[in-house]
Amino acid sequence: MSSLYDVSEMLKQARRDANLSQEAIASRAGGRVTFNSGAHGNIG
């Protein structure tokens, strides 16, 4: 079973692989962007 942190990292990597910003993902999803420093202080 994957932890929430693992899933978060997989999603960030998929976004990077697709060359999409958080803004682009949110726009396509029809939502708004919120930035979260995460459990380890990383922004991404």
PDB file of N, CA, C and O in Angstrom:
ATOM      1  N   MET A   1       0.849  -1.180   0.000  1.00  0.00           N
ATOM      2  CA  MET A   1       0.000   0.000   0.000  1.00  0.00           C
ATOM      3  C   MET A   1       0.892   1.240   0.000  1.00  0.00           C
ATOM      4  O   MET A   1       1.892   1.296   0.716  1.00  0.00           O
ATOM      5  N   SER A   2       0.526   2.216  -0.796  1.00  0.00           N
ATOM      6  CA  SER A   2       1.279   3.463  -0.881  1.00  0.00           C
ATOM      7  C   SER A   2       0.797   4.441   0.178  1.00  0.00           C
ATOM      8  O   SER A   2      -0.392   4.507   0.491  1.00  0.00           O
ATOM      9  N   SER A   3       1.730   5.192   0.718  1.00  0.00           N
ATOM     10  CA  SER A   3       1.353   6.230   1.670  1.00  0.00           C
ATOM     11  C   SER A   3       0.882   7.460   0.896  1.00  0.00           C
ATOM     12  O   SER A   3       1.101   7.566  -0.310  1.00  0.00           O
ATOM     13  N   LEU A   4       0.244   8.371   1.590  1.00  0.00           N
ATOM     14  CA  LEU A   4      -0.207   9.611   0.966  1.00  0.00           C
ATOM     15  C   LEU A   4       0.976  10.365   0.374  1.00  0.00           C
ATOM     16  O   LEU A   4       0.866  10.953  -0.702  1.00  0.00           O
ATOM     17  N   TYR A   5       2.103  10.349   1.073  1.00  0.00           N
ATOM     18  CA  TYR A   5       3.311  11.016   0.570  1.00  0.00           C
ATOM     19  C   TYR A   5       3.755  10.373  -0.743  1.00  0.00           C
ATOM     20  O   TYR A   5       4.099  11.085  -1.687  1.00  0.00           O
ATOM     21  N   ASP A   6       3.756   9.051  -0.821  1.00  0.00           N
ATOM     22  CA  ASP A   6       4.164   8.355  -2.044  1.00  0.00           C
ATOM     23  C   ASP A   6       3.258   8.728  -3.217  1.00  0.00           C
ATOM     24  O   ASP A   6       3.736   8.977  -4.324  1.00  0.00           O
ATOM     25  N   VAL A   7       1.956   8.764  -2.970  1.00  0.00           N
ATOM     26  CA  VAL A   7       1.007   9.116  -4.016  1.00  0.00           C
ATOM     27  C   VAL A   7       1.240  10.548  -4.476  1.00  0.00           C
ATOM     28  O   VAL A   7       1.205  10.836  -5.672  1.00  0.00           O
ATOM     29  N   SER A   8       1.474  11.436  -3.533  1.00  0.00           N
ATOM     30  CA  SER A   8       1.756  12.826  -3.868  1.00  0.00           C
ATOM     31  C   SER A   8       2.991  12.947  -4.752  1.00  0.00           C
ATOM     32  O   SER A   8       2.995  13.693  -5.731  1.00  0.00           O
ATOM     33  N   GLU A   9       4.025  12.217  -4.402  1.00  0.00           N
ATOM     34  CA  GLU A   9       5.258  12.250  -5.202  1.00  0.00           C
ATOM     35  C   GLU A   9       5.026  11.680  -6.599  1.00  0.00           C
ATOM     36  O   GLU A   9       5.574  12.195  -7.574  1.00  0.00           O
ATOM     37  N   MET A  10       4.225  10.626  -6.707  1.00  0.00           N
ATOM     38  CA  MET A  10       3.926  10.054  -8.023  1.00  0.00           C
ATOM     39  C   MET A  10       3.165  11.046  -8.893  1.00  0.00           C
ATOM     40  O   MET A  10       3.433  11.164 -10.088  1.00  0.00           O
ATOM     41  N   LEU A  11       2.209  11.762  -8.287  1.00  0.00           N
ATOM     42  CA  LEU A  11       1.447  12.753  -9.039  1.00  0.00           C
ATOM     43  C   LEU A  11       2.333  13.907  -9.485  1.00  0.00           C
ATOM     44  O   LEU A  11       2.210  14.382 -10.614  1.00  0.00           O
ATOM     45  N   LYS A  12       3.227  14.362  -8.607  1.00  0.00           N
ATOM     46  CA  LYS A  12       4.147  15.442  -8.986  1.00  0.00           C
ATOM     47  C   LYS A  12       5.058  15.007 -10.125  1.00  0.00           C
ATOM     48  O   LYS A  12       5.325  15.784 -11.041  1.00  0.00           O
ATOM     49  N   GLN A  13       5.534  13.772 -10.072  1.00  0.00           N
ATOM     50  CA  GLN A  13       6.412  13.282 -11.133  1.00  0.00           C
ATOM     51  C   GLN A  13       5.653  13.166 -12.456  1.00  0.00           C
ATOM     52  O   GLN A  13       6.193  13.495 -13.512  1.00  0.00           O
ATOM     53  N   ALA A  14       4.419  12.705 -12.402  1.00  0.00           N
ATOM     54  CA  ALA A  14       3.616  12.600 -13.620  1.00  0.00           C
ATOM     55  C   ALA A  14       3.385  13.979 -14.222  1.00  0.00           C
ATOM     56  O   ALA A  14       3.431  14.142 -15.442  1.00  0.00           O
ATOM     57  N   ARG A  15       3.136  14.977 -13.368  1.00  0.00           N
ATOM     58  CA  ARG A  15       2.941  16.352 -13.848  1.00  0.00           C
ATOM     59  C   ARG A  15       4.209  16.864 -14.514  1.00  0.00           C
ATOM     60  O   ARG A  15       4.153  17.492 -15.572  1.00  0.00           O
ATOM     61  N   ARG A  16       5.359  16.594 -13.889  1.00  0.00           N
ATOM     62  CA  ARG A  16       6.637  17.018 -14.474  1.00  0.00           C
ATOM     63  C   ARG A  16       6.880  16.308 -15.808  1.00  0.00           C
ATOM     64  O   ARG A  16       7.302  16.936 -16.779  1.00  0.00           O
ATOM     65  N   ASP A  17       6.617  15.012 -15.854  1.00  0.00           N
ATOM     66  CA  ASP A  17       6.816  14.239 -17.082  1.00  0.00           C
ATOM     67  C   ASP A  17       5.956  14.777 -18.223  1.00  0.00           C
ATOM     68  O   ASP A  17       6.363  14.735 -19.385  1.00  0.00           O
ATOM     69  N   ALA A  18       4.776  15.279 -17.895  1.00  0.00           N
ATOM     70  CA  ALA A  18       3.866  15.818 -18.902  1.00  0.00           C
ATOM     71  C   ALA A  18       4.144  17.292 -19.182  1.00  0.00           C
ATOM     72  O   ALA A  18       3.466  17.904 -20.008  1.00  0.00           O
ATOM     73  N   ASN A  19       5.134  17.866 -18.502  1.00  0.00           N
ATOM     74  CA  ASN A  19       5.479  19.288 -18.664  1.00  0.00           C
ATOM     75  C   ASN A  19       4.292  20.208 -18.403  1.00  0.00           C
ATOM     76  O   ASN A  19       4.056  21.162 -19.144  1.00  0.00           O
ATOM     77  N   LEU A  20       3.554  19.911 -17.343  1.00  0.00           N
ATOM     78  CA  LEU A  20       2.408  20.728 -16.973  1.00  0.00           C
ATOM     79  C   LEU A  20       2.651  21.385 -15.623  1.00  0.00           C
ATOM     80  O   LEU A  20       3.163  20.753 -14.699  1.00  0.00           O
ATOM     81  N   SER A  21       2.282  22.653 -15.514  1.00  0.00           N
ATOM     82  CA  SER A  21       2.384  23.351 -14.238  1.00  0.00           C
ATOM     83  C   SER A  21       1.155  23.037 -13.385  1.00  0.00           C
ATOM     84  O   SER A  21       0.168  22.488 -13.876  1.00  0.00           O
ATOM     85  N   GLN A  22       1.230  23.390 -12.115  1.00  0.00           N
ATOM     86  CA  GLN A  22       0.061  23.222 -11.257  1.00  0.00           C
ATOM     87  C   GLN A  22      -1.088  24.068 -11.783  1.00  0.00           C
ATOM     88  O   GLN A  22      -2.249  23.664 -11.714  1.00  0.00           O
ATOM     89  N   GLU A  23      -0.759  25.250 -12.311  1.00  0.00           N
ATOM     90  CA  GLU A  23      -1.785  26.126 -12.866  1.00  0.00           C
ATOM     91  C   GLU A  23      -2.482  25.466 -14.053  1.00  0.00           C
ATOM     92  O   GLU A  23      -3.705  25.541 -14.176  1.00  0.00           O
ATOM     93  N   ALA A  24      -1.706  24.816 -14.932  1.00  0.00           N
ATOM     94  CA  ALA A  24      -2.288  24.148 -16.097  1.00  0.00           C
ATOM     95  C   ALA A  24      -3.185  22.991 -15.680  1.00  0.00           C
ATOM     96  O   ALA A  24      -4.261  22.795 -16.245  1.00  0.00           O
ATOM     97  N   ILE A  25      -2.742  22.231 -14.695  1.00  0.00           N
ATOM     98  CA  ILE A  25      -3.563  21.111 -14.201  1.00  0.00           C
ATOM     99  C   ILE A  25      -4.876  21.640 -13.634  1.00  0.00           C
ATOM    100  O   ILE A  25      -5.946  21.112 -13.935  1.00  0.00           O
ATOM    101  N   ALA A  26      -4.790  22.684 -12.814  1.00  0.00           N
ATOM    102  CA  ALA A  26      -5.991  23.249 -12.196  1.00  0.00           C
ATOM    103  C   ALA A  26      -6.933  23.813 -13.252  1.00  0.00           C
ATOM    104  O   ALA A  26      -8.149  23.644 -13.160  1.00  0.00           O
ATOM    105  N   SER A  27      -6.375  24.479 -14.246  1.00  0.00           N
ATOM    106  CA  SER A  27      -7.194  25.051 -15.312  1.00  0.00           C
ATOM    107  C   SER A  27      -7.937  23.959 -16.058  1.00  0.00           C
ATOM    108  O   SER A  27      -9.127  24.094 -16.345  1.00  0.00           O
ATOM    109  N   ARG A  28      -7.240  22.881 -16.371  1.00  0.00           N
ATOM    110  CA  ARG A  28      -7.867  21.770 -17.090  1.00  0.00           C
ATOM    111  C   ARG A  28      -8.925  21.088 -16.229  1.00  0.00           C
ATOM    112  O   ARG A  28      -9.913  20.564 -16.742  1.00  0.00           O
ATOM    113  N   ALA A  29      -8.709  21.098 -14.924  1.00  0.00           N
ATOM    114  CA  ALA A  29      -9.655  20.455 -14.009  1.00  0.00           C
ATOM    115  C   ALA A  29     -10.802  21.385 -13.633  1.00  0.00           C
ATOM    116  O   ALA A  29     -11.777  20.960 -13.013  1.00  0.00           O
ATOM    117  N   GLY A  30     -10.679  22.665 -14.016  1.00  0.00           N
ATOM    118  CA  GLY A  30     -11.719  23.626 -13.699  1.00  0.00           C
ATOM    119  C   GLY A  30     -11.664  24.105 -12.264  1.00  0.00           C
ATOM    120  O   GLY A  30     -12.645  24.637 -11.743  1.00  0.00           O
ATOM    121  N   GLY A  31     -10.520  23.921 -11.621  1.00  0.00           N
ATOM    122  CA  GLY A  31     -10.385  24.328 -10.219  1.00  0.00           C
ATOM    123  C   GLY A  31      -9.438  25.483 -10.062  1.00  0.00           C
ATOM    124  O   GLY A  31      -9.039  26.128 -11.032  1.00  0.00           O
ATOM    125  N   ARG A  32      -9.086  25.732  -8.826  1.00  0.00           N
ATOM    126  CA  ARG A  32      -8.120  26.782  -8.554  1.00  0.00           C
ATOM    127  C   ARG A  32      -6.888  26.164  -7.920  1.00  0.00           C
ATOM    128  O   ARG A  32      -6.940  25.072  -7.353  1.00  0.00           O
ATOM    129  N   VAL A  33      -5.792  26.872  -8.023  1.00  0.00           N
ATOM    130  CA  VAL A  33      -4.517  26.366  -7.517  1.00  0.00           C
ATOM    131  C   VAL A  33      -4.334  26.790  -6.074  1.00  0.00           C
ATOM    132  O   VAL A  33      -4.550  27.948  -5.716  1.00  0.00           O
ATOM    133  N   THR A  34      -3.935  25.836  -5.256  1.00  0.00           N
ATOM    134  CA  THR A  34      -3.491  26.159  -3.908  1.00  0.00           C
ATOM    135  C   THR A  34      -2.118  25.559  -3.742  1.00  0.00           C
ATOM    136  O   THR A  34      -1.884  24.409  -4.112  1.00  0.00           O
ATOM    137  N   PHE A  35      -1.216  26.329  -3.190  1.00  0.00           N
ATOM    138  CA  PHE A  35       0.134  25.847  -3.002  1.00  0.00           C
ATOM    139  C   PHE A  35       0.290  25.349  -1.586  1.00  0.00           C
ATOM    140  O   PHE A  35      -0.117  26.010  -0.630  1.00  0.00           O
ATOM    141  N   ASN A  36       0.881  24.184  -1.459  1.00  0.00           N
ATOM    142  CA  ASN A  36       1.036  23.522  -0.182  1.00  0.00           C
ATOM    143  C   ASN A  36       2.506  23.171  -0.021  1.00  0.00           C
ATOM    144  O   ASN A  36       3.114  22.592  -0.921  1.00  0.00           O
ATOM    145  N   SER A  37       3.076  23.520   1.125  1.00  0.00           N
ATOM    146  CA  SER A  37       4.492  23.235   1.326  1.00  0.00           C
ATOM    147  C   SER A  37       4.735  21.756   1.588  1.00  0.00           C
ATOM    148  O   SER A  37       5.874  21.296   1.511  1.00  0.00           O
ATOM    149  N   GLY A  38       3.697  21.015   1.892  1.00  0.00           N
ATOM    150  CA  GLY A  38       3.831  19.579   2.091  1.00  0.00           C
ATOM    151  C   GLY A  38       4.519  19.239   3.397  1.00  0.00           C
ATOM    152  O   GLY A  38       4.902  20.120   4.166  1.00  0.00           O
ATOM    153  N   ALA A  39       4.666  17.962   3.631  1.00  0.00           N
ATOM    154  CA  ALA A  39       5.209  17.473   4.887  1.00  0.00           C
ATOM    155  C   ALA A  39       6.690  17.765   5.036  1.00  0.00           C
ATOM    156  O   ALA A  39       7.206  17.802   6.153  1.00  0.00           O
ATOM    157  N   HIS A  40       7.382  17.975   3.916  1.00  0.00           N
ATOM    158  CA  HIS A  40       8.834  18.149   3.972  1.00  0.00           C
ATOM    159  C   HIS A  40       9.271  19.544   3.551  1.00  0.00           C
ATOM    160  O   HIS A  40      10.452  19.764   3.279  1.00  0.00           O
ATOM    161  N   GLY A  41       8.339  20.489   3.492  1.00  0.00           N
ATOM    162  CA  GLY A  41       8.698  21.860   3.155  1.00  0.00           C
ATOM    163  C   GLY A  41       9.010  22.075   1.689  1.00  0.00           C
ATOM    164  O   GLY A  41       9.588  23.100   1.327  1.00  0.00           O
ATOM    165  N   ASN A  42       8.641  21.132   0.836  1.00  0.00           N
ATOM    166  CA  ASN A  42       8.911  21.262  -0.593  1.00  0.00           C
ATOM    167  C   ASN A  42       7.710  21.881  -1.283  1.00  0.00           C
ATOM    168  O   ASN A  42       6.565  21.531  -0.995  1.00  0.00           O
ATOM    169  N   ILE A  43       7.974  22.786  -2.178  1.00  0.00           N
ATOM    170  CA  ILE A  43       6.909  23.345  -2.997  1.00  0.00           C
ATOM    171  C   ILE A  43       7.061  22.759  -4.381  1.00  0.00           C
ATOM    172  O   ILE A  43       8.150  22.792  -4.955  1.00  0.00           O
ATOM    173  N   GLY A  44       6.010  22.236  -4.912  1.00  0.00           N
ATOM    174  CA  GLY A  44       6.119  21.647  -6.227  1.00  0.00           C
ATOM    175  C   GLY A  44       4.821  21.199  -6.664  1.00  0.00           C
ATOM    176  O   GLY A  44       4.691  20.664  -7.765  1.00  0.00           O
TER     177      GLY A  44
END
